[in-house]
Amino acid sequence: MNVRGVTLQAGLAVVGLVAAFFVWQREPEGMPGEVTVLDVSKRALQRIRYDDATRSVELYRDASDEDTVWVRLGEKPPPPPAPKPTATDGGVGDGGVPGTGADGGVGAPTGGADAGTPAAPPPPPPPRELRGNETARNFFARLAPLKATRALGELDAKKQEELGLTNSPRKLTLTVDGREHAFVLATPSGNSWGSPYLRRDDGRVFLLGPTVLPDLEGASSRLVDRRMHAFEQGEYDAFTVTQGKNSRAFVVSGKPPAPVTVAPQGAPDKPDEFARNWHDRVWRLLPMDFVGRGDEPPGGAPEEVFRVEYKLGAKVVGHVIVARGDKGDFFARTEHTPGWAKLHTGVDTLATEAAKVASGAASGG
């Protein structure tokens, strides 16, 4: 073989090795989690909505603060009740006598507006807007771009029915730069969610990953920010308790897990254990449920019982207001909650003791 032939063979070998290297480096198409359903950037994705037969869930960013995500939870009205069966045998009653009832009297009235029709169920409550947590904020990143674990292509009507995609009430809608992209979600009848099937508007079907639906279906507990404050213990050095016309300021020293001391502002060297224990319980108040942003609890605005204002130096960092509703339930709102939060039972004692803390009666001050 001459020199020219050897050189050509060597060049072809090098090209082959380079091509093989790039093929080896490139991930094969269709790898789990690598099938793109909708190519969208995080900035372009504006809203995520999920619907099923009983609920709707929306996630959207605050127009004035992109780091804040709001979760809108709604309930769907139940289907109308089926009408009660009516006689179709020409009016023959149970006694066999046409036009009469079983007891020989006049048969059931006909033509009444509500005859045989159950009362309509009450309408669902209006949707609630609640602050989203870190999981809700990360949700946008998980769906931009929207990816699936596998592409199944275009399936015939029979196969789509087997997968549950025919007439499925479950929908996922992504709003991108003002345009809505709708998808149908389903699983085969009798199967748990696992990895749901997703049908795009062009008819192509994908197998969605197993992590999206649990967050959407459990949005009220998984996507809602349930914190009462955005700051932690140790990030304030004073608080003021106000109850009615009485108000009393305290200074705080120490930071958990180290011992924390609470003392009246006018006597910082005289710790007040009653006030410290009382405030520990106030700090640990947990919301049972949230009223939506801009909404009032049932029965109207609750009546304030006491409030606590927190400071770090001269700066106010937050507050908590505890109030009683018209049915005796207790609610709280803070600098972080979008509205009122319903509290668990057992707040009555805190409300009673607030008068002692604010007036100094418990410590003789």
C-alpha positions as CSV (number, residue, x, y, z in Angstrom):
1,M,0.0,0.0,0.0
2,N,1.5,3.4,-1.0
3,V,1.9,6.3,1.3
4,R,-1.2,8.0,0.0
5,G,-3.4,5.0,0.7
6,V,-2.0,4.7,4.3
7,T,-2.7,8.4,4.9
8,L,-6.3,8.0,3.6
9,Q,-6.9,5.0,5.8
10,A,-5.5,6.8,8.8
11,G,-7.6,9.8,8.2
12,L,-10.8,7.7,7.9
13,A,-9.9,6.0,11.2
14,V,-9.5,9.3,13.0
15,V,-12.8,10.5,11.7
16,G,-14.5,7.3,12.8
17,L,-13.0,7.6,16.3
18,V,-14.1,11.2,16.6
19,A,-17.6,10.4,15.4
20,A,-17.8,7.4,17.8
21,F,-16.6,9.7,20.7
22,F,-19.4,12.2,20.1
23,V,-22.0,9.5,19.8
24,W,-20.8,8.0,23.0
25,Q,-20.9,11.4,24.8
26,R,-24.4,12.2,23.5
27,E,-27.3,10.8,25.6
28,P,-29.6,8.6,23.6
29,E,-33.0,10.0,22.7
30,G,-35.8,8.8,24.8
31,M,-33.9,8.4,28.0
32,P,-36.0,8.5,31.2
33,G,-36.8,12.2,32.0
34,E,-35.3,13.5,28.8
35,V,-38.4,13.6,26.5
36,T,-39.4,17.2,26.0
37,V,-43.2,17.7,25.8
38,L,-43.2,21.5,25.7
39,D,-40.0,23.5,25.4
40,V,-40.6,26.6,27.6
41,S,-38.3,28.7,29.7
42,K,-38.8,29.4,33.3
43,R,-39.3,33.1,32.6
44,A,-41.9,32.5,29.9
45,L,-44.0,30.1,32.0
46,Q,-46.6,32.3,33.7
47,R,-49.3,30.0,35.1
48,I,-49.8,26.3,35.9
49,R,-53.4,25.0,36.2
50,Y,-54.7,21.5,37.1
51,D,-58.3,20.5,36.9
52,D,-60.1,17.3,37.7
53,A,-63.8,16.5,38.4
54,T,-63.7,17.9,41.9
55,R,-61.1,20.6,42.2
56,S,-58.8,23.2,40.4
57,V,-55.3,24.2,41.4
58,E,-53.5,27.2,39.9
59,L,-50.0,28.4,40.5
60,Y,-48.8,31.8,39.3
61,R,-46.1,34.3,40.1
62,D,-46.7,37.7,41.8
63,A,-46.6,40.4,39.2
64,S,-44.6,42.6,41.5
65,D,-42.4,40.0,42.9
66,E,-41.3,37.0,40.8
67,D,-40.0,35.2,43.9
68,T,-43.5,35.0,45.4
69,V,-45.8,32.3,44.0
70,W,-49.6,32.2,44.8
71,V,-51.6,29.0,44.9
72,R,-55.3,29.3,44.0
73,L,-57.4,26.4,45.3
74,G,-60.9,25.9,44.0
75,E,-63.7,23.3,44.3
76,K,-65.9,22.1,41.5
77,P,-69.7,21.9,42.0
78,P,-70.9,18.3,42.5
79,P,-72.9,16.8,39.6
80,P,-76.6,17.3,39.8
81,P,-78.5,14.6,41.6
82,A,-80.3,12.1,39.5
83,P,-84.1,12.6,39.5
84,K,-86.2,10.1,41.3
85,P,-87.8,7.5,39.1
86,T,-91.4,8.1,38.1
87,A,-94.2,5.7,37.1
88,T,-94.2,4.9,33.4
89,D,-97.0,2.3,33.4
90,G,-99.8,4.7,32.5
91,G,-100.5,5.7,36.1
92,V,-101.4,2.3,37.5
93,G,-100.8,2.5,41.2
94,D,-99.6,-0.2,43.6
95,G,-103.2,-1.4,44.1
96,G,-103.6,-2.0,40.4
97,V,-106.3,0.6,39.9
98,P,-105.5,3.1,37.2
99,G,-105.1,6.7,38.5
100,T,-105.1,5.7,42.2
101,G,-102.5,5.2,44.8
102,A,-101.9,2.0,46.7
103,D,-104.4,3.0,49.4
104,G,-107.2,3.6,46.9
105,G,-106.8,7.4,47.2
106,V,-105.5,9.9,44.7
107,G,-102.2,8.9,43.2
108,A,-99.0,11.0,43.5
109,P,-99.3,14.5,42.2
110,T,-98.0,15.2,38.8
111,G,-96.8,18.4,37.2
112,G,-95.3,19.9,40.4
113,A,-92.1,21.9,39.9
114,D,-90.1,19.8,42.4
115,A,-91.9,16.4,42.2
116,G,-89.3,13.6,42.1
117,T,-86.4,16.1,41.9
118,P,-83.9,16.2,44.8
119,A,-82.8,19.5,46.1
120,A,-79.8,21.0,44.3
121,P,-76.5,20.8,46.4
122,P,-75.2,24.1,47.7
123,P,-72.6,25.8,45.5
124,P,-68.9,25.3,46.3
125,P,-67.1,28.0,48.3
126,P,-65.2,30.6,46.2
127,P,-61.6,29.8,45.4
128,R,-58.9,30.7,47.9
129,E,-55.6,32.4,47.1
130,L,-52.8,31.3,49.4
131,R,-49.1,32.0,49.5
132,G,-47.0,29.2,48.0
133,N,-44.0,27.6,49.7
134,E,-40.6,26.6,48.5
135,T,-42.0,23.5,46.8
136,A,-44.4,25.7,44.8
137,R,-41.6,28.0,43.8
138,N,-39.6,25.1,42.6
139,F,-42.6,23.7,40.7
140,F,-42.1,26.2,37.9
141,A,-38.5,25.0,37.4
142,R,-39.7,21.4,37.2
143,L,-42.2,22.2,34.5
144,A,-40.0,24.5,32.4
145,P,-39.4,22.8,30.1
146,L,-42.2,20.2,30.5
147,K,-40.5,16.7,30.2
148,A,-41.8,13.2,30.2
149,T,-40.1,9.8,30.8
150,R,-41.2,8.4,27.5
151,A,-42.8,9.3,24.2
152,L,-45.5,6.8,23.1
153,G,-46.4,8.5,19.8
154,E,-49.9,8.8,18.4
155,L,-52.2,6.1,19.7
156,D,-55.5,4.9,18.2
157,A,-58.8,5.6,19.9
158,K,-59.0,2.1,21.5
159,K,-55.6,2.4,23.1
160,Q,-56.4,5.9,24.4
161,E,-59.5,4.5,26.0
162,E,-57.6,1.7,27.6
163,L,-55.2,4.3,29.1
164,G,-58.1,6.4,30.4
165,L,-57.4,9.4,28.1
166,T,-60.9,9.3,26.5
167,N,-63.2,11.8,28.3
168,S,-60.7,12.2,31.2
169,P,-61.7,15.2,33.4
170,R,-58.0,15.7,34.4
171,K,-56.3,18.5,32.6
172,L,-53.0,20.3,32.9
173,T,-52.8,23.8,31.3
174,L,-49.6,25.8,31.1
175,T,-49.8,29.5,30.2
176,V,-46.7,30.6,28.2
177,D,-46.3,34.2,27.2
178,G,-50.1,34.6,27.3
179,R,-50.9,31.5,25.3
180,E,-52.5,28.4,26.9
181,H,-51.2,24.9,26.2
182,A,-53.6,22.2,27.4
183,F,-52.9,18.6,28.1
184,V,-55.1,15.6,29.1
185,L,-53.9,13.4,32.0
186,A,-55.1,9.9,32.8
187,T,-54.2,6.5,34.1
188,P,-55.6,3.1,33.2
189,S,-58.8,2.2,35.1
190,G,-58.1,0.6,38.5
191,N,-54.4,1.7,38.6
192,S,-52.9,4.1,41.1
193,W,-51.5,7.4,39.8
194,G,-47.9,6.3,39.5
195,S,-46.7,7.8,36.3
196,P,-49.7,9.3,34.5
197,Y,-50.2,9.4,30.8
198,L,-50.3,12.8,29.1
199,R,-51.8,13.7,25.7
200,R,-50.6,16.8,23.9
201,D,-53.0,18.8,21.7
202,D,-51.4,17.3,18.6
203,G,-52.5,13.9,19.7
204,R,-49.1,12.6,20.8
205,V,-49.1,10.7,24.1
206,F,-46.3,10.7,26.7
207,L,-45.6,9.0,30.0
208,L,-45.3,11.7,32.6
209,G,-42.9,11.4,35.6
210,P,-44.4,10.4,39.0
211,T,-43.5,13.6,40.9
212,V,-45.9,16.1,39.3
213,L,-49.4,14.8,40.2
214,P,-48.9,14.2,43.9
215,D,-48.0,17.9,44.4
216,L,-51.0,19.1,42.4
217,E,-53.5,16.7,43.9
218,G,-52.2,17.5,47.5
219,A,-51.7,21.2,46.8
220,S,-53.4,22.4,50.0
221,S,-50.8,20.7,52.1
222,R,-47.8,20.3,49.8
223,L,-47.7,23.7,48.0
224,V,-49.1,26.1,50.6
225,D,-46.7,28.1,52.9
226,R,-47.9,27.3,56.4
227,R,-45.4,29.4,58.2
228,M,-46.7,32.1,60.5
229,H,-43.5,34.3,60.2
230,A,-40.8,34.7,57.7
231,F,-38.2,35.3,60.5
232,E,-37.0,32.9,63.2
233,Q,-36.5,33.1,66.9
234,G,-33.2,34.9,67.6
235,E,-34.0,37.4,64.8
236,Y,-35.8,39.7,67.2
237,D,-34.6,41.2,70.5
238,A,-37.8,42.7,71.8
239,F,-41.6,42.3,71.6
240,T,-44.6,44.2,72.8
241,V,-47.8,42.6,74.0
242,T,-51.0,44.6,73.6
243,Q,-54.4,43.5,75.0
244,G,-57.2,46.1,75.1
245,K,-55.9,49.3,76.6
246,N,-52.9,47.6,78.2
247,S,-49.5,47.3,76.5
248,R,-46.2,46.0,77.8
249,A,-42.8,45.8,76.2
250,F,-40.2,43.0,76.8
251,V,-36.6,42.5,75.9
252,V,-35.2,39.1,74.8
253,S,-31.8,37.7,75.2
254,G,-30.4,34.4,74.0
255,K,-31.2,32.3,71.0
256,P,-32.5,28.7,70.8
257,P,-31.2,26.1,71.4
258,A,-29.5,28.2,74.2
259,P,-31.6,29.4,77.0
260,V,-33.8,32.4,76.2
261,T,-34.6,35.1,78.8
262,V,-37.6,37.5,78.6
263,A,-37.7,40.5,80.9
264,P,-39.7,43.7,81.1
265,Q,-38.1,46.5,79.1
266,G,-38.1,48.7,82.2
267,A,-36.4,46.0,84.3
268,P,-34.1,43.9,82.0
269,D,-32.3,42.3,84.9
270,K,-35.6,40.8,86.2
271,P,-36.6,37.9,84.0
272,D,-40.4,37.2,83.7
273,E,-40.9,33.4,83.5
274,F,-44.7,33.8,83.1
275,A,-44.3,36.1,80.1
276,R,-41.6,33.8,78.6
277,N,-43.7,30.7,78.9
278,W,-46.8,32.5,77.6
279,H,-44.9,33.8,74.6
280,D,-43.3,30.4,73.8
281,R,-46.9,29.1,73.3
282,V,-47.9,32.1,71.2
283,W,-44.8,31.5,69.0
284,R,-45.7,27.9,68.5
285,L,-49.2,28.6,67.3
286,L,-49.9,26.4,64.3
287,P,-52.6,27.1,61.6
288,M,-55.2,24.5,61.1
289,D,-56.4,26.1,57.8
290,F,-56.1,29.4,55.9
291,V,-58.7,31.9,54.8
292,G,-57.9,33.1,51.3
293,R,-56.2,36.4,50.5
294,G,-58.6,39.3,50.8
295,D,-61.4,37.1,52.3
296,E,-62.9,37.1,55.8
297,P,-63.7,34.1,58.0
298,P,-67.3,32.8,58.1
299,G,-69.4,35.3,60.0
300,G,-67.2,38.3,59.1
301,A,-64.0,39.8,60.5
302,P,-63.0,38.4,63.9
303,E,-62.6,40.6,66.9
304,E,-59.0,41.2,68.1
305,V,-58.1,39.7,71.5
306,F,-54.4,40.5,71.7
307,R,-51.4,41.2,69.5
308,V,-47.6,40.9,69.7
309,E,-45.2,43.1,67.8
310,Y,-41.6,42.1,67.2
311,K,-38.6,44.3,66.9
312,L,-34.9,44.0,66.1
313,G,-33.3,47.2,67.4
314,A,-35.6,50.0,66.3
315,K,-36.9,48.1,63.3
316,V,-40.3,46.3,63.4
317,V,-39.8,42.8,61.9
318,G,-43.3,41.4,62.3
319,H,-46.4,40.8,64.3
320,V,-49.2,38.4,65.2
321,I,-52.8,39.3,65.9
322,V,-55.0,36.8,67.6
323,A,-58.8,37.3,67.2
324,R,-62.0,35.5,68.1
325,G,-64.7,34.8,65.4
326,D,-68.4,35.0,65.9
327,K,-68.7,31.3,66.7
328,G,-65.9,31.4,69.3
329,D,-63.2,30.1,66.9
330,F,-59.8,31.7,67.1
331,F,-57.9,33.1,64.1
332,A,-54.5,34.7,63.7
333,R,-52.8,36.8,61.0
334,T,-49.2,37.9,60.8
335,E,-46.9,40.0,58.6
336,H,-46.4,36.8,56.5
337,T,-49.8,35.3,56.2
338,P,-51.9,36.5,53.2
339,G,-55.0,36.6,55.5
340,W,-56.5,35.0,58.5
341,A,-55.4,31.5,59.6
342,K,-57.8,29.4,61.7
343,L,-56.1,28.1,64.9
344,H,-56.5,24.8,66.7
345,T,-58.5,24.6,69.8
346,G,-56.9,25.5,73.2
347,V,-56.3,29.2,72.5
348,D,-58.7,30.3,75.2
349,T,-56.1,30.1,77.9
350,L,-53.6,32.2,75.9
351,A,-56.3,34.8,75.4
352,T,-57.1,34.9,79.1
353,E,-53.4,35.1,80.1
354,A,-52.7,37.8,77.5
355,A,-54.4,40.4,79.8
356,K,-52.1,39.4,82.7
357,V,-49.0,39.7,80.5
358,A,-50.0,43.0,79.0
359,S,-50.8,44.5,82.3
360,G,-48.0,43.0,84.3
361,A,-50.5,41.5,86.8
362,A,-48.9,38.0,86.7
363,S,-45.5,39.4,87.8
364,G,-46.7,42.1,90.0
365,G,-45.5,44.8,87.7
